[in-house]
């Protein structure tokens, strides 16, 4: 494989396809500056190859390729190179529906049942007359999460997917939460086809591809693979510092959500149609009014960002930016436009995900502004002595991060922050308020705190109106308020029976008073202001006021949020709630005895029934456990796919209907090893190097003890243990997905019963935002099974079935 240095070298000389013509208003210097920055980004962010087309005033001002379309053959990327554009396809689907609206065949507010009478979603709403409209499907506000299980295996037809989806349960109330869902876009495409009397593909080709001259664009993987211009897809393996190839995924069953394959030359024509608000080469294809409707924010994603109809909408005053990313195995895409400036671009890459998809603001700034201080931070340097005080490791405990290390480093006069599971992000020089923004976006920035000795003691990350504290490792924390003055407020607080709410625990964290909200996180509080209000450090608009009563239990906490005040009364003080030592907790749960009992079972087999609530799919699973270092899990979803994972000592592997066979290594191997169910059944010391008792808490109103379980090189685990029995009630961690980052996972364990002397949970619920709830119910337990050792060693399926 050729080095990244060589990739950058090649990028500099692939300029035969660069477009020299540009319109008044954007100088050649600005275009050259963007060109140079893209070369730097391609190397900096480890991208094999990328292509860009920029449209300004209805003409291309830059159309160019960088790096390799195929690393092995060193085939360069050009504007003709074909990439999968993923979810940027969604805007095409909305545009096709807009065309039918122009003809009076459809309306945005038509219920989907007008076209597909059997598609009756079980929405969560108090309105008995509520109907799922086309706009609900197109703006991801049905309340149903991704449903990736229904289509990722590639075997279920669109008809089967729709029949299954209507039996799914929502994850959120109707029109209350943004939940991305490709299946709903497929359904919108089916409704469109039914209304128009033609398939989505036929409409796309006749209504958009043909009139725009997009002759290189297809919706078929097989067709794209016949084209020698197709790029090879990759993901970056950070542990081995190499690019790994990724096979293309066929999206025929959910084509309207992301099946287009194209190049920047074709996609530039799509940009011209968007910026022309439906007019192309003097011909109107879509009424201009439809674009205002497609570009209107329908539901909040986060902060000021909303989702329209196939577009992410960023609207700040007179500045409107519309953009959408696309990610599918081995490919990443970004389409962004500023309609008020007649400016837009499409960026296509042959890597599964890249920070460049979030850098639309920087790209536009490079083209529209001449100010030096608005250039990317790649060209901003500071003296080393000014940066050294910030260099260090900062501990994160928020969102998906559990005792995670955020490492701040310095290189060539710039600060970088390494986010676990993601990448090393560059920070720009501070503004007059000390805010250091990420170089790729102005939506995220960090600030640094100092203690009263003048040492940098903490980092605060600000995003979407929230701020997250990360204390610096090795720096002495000094309390802002003496601990003795905080202790009187500690304890458990509940609302009255008439007003049910969560049970909150007030405790001390980071030498500050803090509120533990079950299912969320521990929120540290600021020091009280003159009125006694203590703001949440994560968000100043939320705060609490403590009011003392006549007795210790009569302390009241008033919580203010969104203009509402809720009253919590202390029901238990912190007195007598001494934190047990790990040895005492081991004695409570009989940890050693559990381990001995599990070992006496030899090979343990467990059979489970599975209900994927948010996908409407049922399945079955089997676990086989042998000792502390061998385990296998098989999950069978029938037509929707099969997942198998096996751990055999120092090796582990996965094979499934969704991805190629994987022999695991590095963090993926460590993650697989520590996922052995023996850790909650038997002696957890056999599975984790470090176990720390953190604090007492509550879980669903049940007293619990929180532990931190850690192995070197693997994601840490937050583990909640029953204070009375020592049973593991819940554990939270992250799942690593190569090339895509880390995703939070929670596993709830319930209905413990004694089986042959061992307490075994009979219900396991795995919760993720992406898939919803996977509920597993134990059906049978078998011990001392006679099976071959080969069951713990997977091989690619073609080798398994090969004849000698």
C-alpha positions, 0 to 999 in steps of 0.5 A: 500500500502506498503511503499517505505522503505519496497520496498527497503528492499525487493529489497535487498533480491531478489537475487536468480536470480542474476547471479554470473558469469562475464567475465574478465574486469568487476570486481565483485566489479563493479557489486556489486556497480551497484547492490547497486546503483539500489537498491538506485535508485528504492527507490529514484525515486519511482519505484514499481519494476524493472529488469535489465540484463547486458550483457558483452562479450556475457554473462550475468553478472547481471540479477536481479529483485528489488521491487514489480511486484504487490504492493498489493500482494507483488509479487516480480520482478524477471528476469522472470517478464513480462513488456511492453517494448514500443518503444524499439520495434522499433529496432526490426522492423529495424532489421527485415527490415535489414534481408530482405535487406540481402535477396535482397528483400528490400533496406534502400533507397526504397521508401515506395510507392514501397510496399504501392503505396497508401501511398503518404505523403504530404511532405513539400519540394522544390524537386519535385522528393523527395520520402519518403524512408524507412530510412525516416520512421525509423528515424523520419524525414518525418516532421510529428509529433506524430499522437497519435490521430490515434491510441491511442483510439484503435478502428481504424485499421491500414488500416484506420490509413494509409488512414487518415495519408496521408491527414495530413499536415506536421509540419516541412519541409522534413528531416529538423527536428526530429519529433517522429512518431509511425505511420510512424513505423507502416507504415514501418512495413506494408511495410516490411510485403508487401515485405516479404509476411508475417505479421510483427508479424509472421516475428518477431516470426520466425526471432527473437523470435524463433532463440533467444529463446525469449519464454516469449515474445509476441506482444499481450496484451491479451496474456500477461495478461494470464501470471501470471508473468505479472507486474502491471503497475503504475504511481506515484501520487506525490500529494497523495504520492501513486502509482496508477494502470494503465491499459495496452494499446493495440497497435495492430494497431501500433504494429511495433512501440511498441507492444512487451511485454517481460522480461529481460531474453529474452531481454538479448538474444536480447542484445547478437544479437546486441553486436554480430552484427547479430551473435548469438550462432555461427549463423549469423542472420543479416549481420554485415554491416547492424548494421553500417547502423542502428547505423548511425545517420541520423538526429539531435535530440538535441546537439550531439544526433542523431537518427539512425534506431530505435536507439538514437545515442550518438557518441563522438570520439571513444565512441559510445552509442546506446540507446532507451527508451520505455514508455507506460501506466504503463511501462518504458524500456531502452535498451543501448549498448556500442558496442566497449566494448561488453557491454549492458543492458536492464532495465524494470520498472512498472511505466509510466516514470522514470529518470532511462531511461536517466542514461545509462552513469552512468550505464556504468561508474559504470561498466567500471570505478573504480575511486571514483569521477566517482561514482554516486552522491548518495555517494558524500557529501559536508559540509553543510556550503558549500551548504547552500549559494545555497539553495533557490528558483529560477525563471524560464521563458524559454521553458515550464516554466512561472515564475516557481519555481525551488527549490534548497535544501540540504539533507545529504550533497548533493544539489537537484534541484526540477524541476516543474512537474518532480522530485527532481534531485540530483546534483553532487559536482562541477568540477573545473569550478563550473559545478554541473551535474545532477547525472543521466546524464552528459548532463545537469548541473547547475552553480551559479552566484554571485552579486558584494556583493558575494551573490548567485544571479542566477542559470544557467541551461546548456543543449544541448549547451544552458544556461538558467538564473534563478534569485534567489528569494529574492536576490537584483539584481544589474545591470552590466551596469547602466540602463541609458546606456541601454535605448538608445538601446530600441525599435522595430527593423525590417528587410528591406522589401527585407529581411523579418524576425521577428519584434524584440523588444529590452527591459530590463529584469533582469536589462540586455539588452534583445531581444524579439524574437516573438514565442520564448523567451526573450534572455538576452544579456551579457555585450559588449566585446571589439568589442561591440558584446553582446552575447546571454546569452543562447548561446554565438555563437549568438550575436548582435552589435548595430550601432548608426545612425544620428537620434533616428530611425536610430539605427541598430542591426546586429545579428550574428548566424551560420556565417550569419549576419542579419541587423535590423533597429529600426522602433520605440523607446521605448519612449511613450510606457508606460506600462498600469496598470491592471486597465487601461487595464481592462478599455480598454477591458471593463473587467467588462462589458464582465463579466456582459454580459457573466453572462446574457447568463445563460447557454452558448452553443458553437458548433465548427468544428475541424480540426486536421491538423497534423493528418488528422482528422476532428471532432466536439466539444461542450462547455457549460458554466454556471457562472464562476465555471461550464463548460463542453467540449465534443470533438468527433473524431468519430472512433478515439475517444471521450474526455469529461471534466466537471468542477462543482465548486470544482470538475472536471472529465475526461473520454475519449477513451484514458484513464480510467475515472479520478476524478481530484484533486490537480494540475489537478483539478486547471488546469481544473478549470482555463481552463474555456473559461470564462477567455478570454470571460468575466472578467478574475478576476473571474478566476485568483487570480493574474494578472500581466502586464509584458511588451509591445510586438508584436505578429505576427507584432501586438502590444500586451501586455503580462500578467502573470495569476496565481492561487495557485497550477496550472500552470501559464499562459502567456496571450497576449492581443491586445493593441487596443481592449483588446481581448486575442490573445494568451495564453501559458501554460503547460498541466500536464500529470500524470506520464509523466510531463508537456508539452507546449501548446499555444492557439491562438484566432482570428476572434473576432466577437460581438455576442449578445453584447459579443466579441467571437473568431470564430477561436481557434488554439491549438498548441502542438509539440506532436499533431500539430495544432487543429483548431476549427471554431465556428459554432453556439452560443446559450444562456440561454439553458435549460439543467440539472445540471448533464451535468457538472458532469461526471461519469464512462461510465459503471455507466452512462448506468447502470440500477437501 
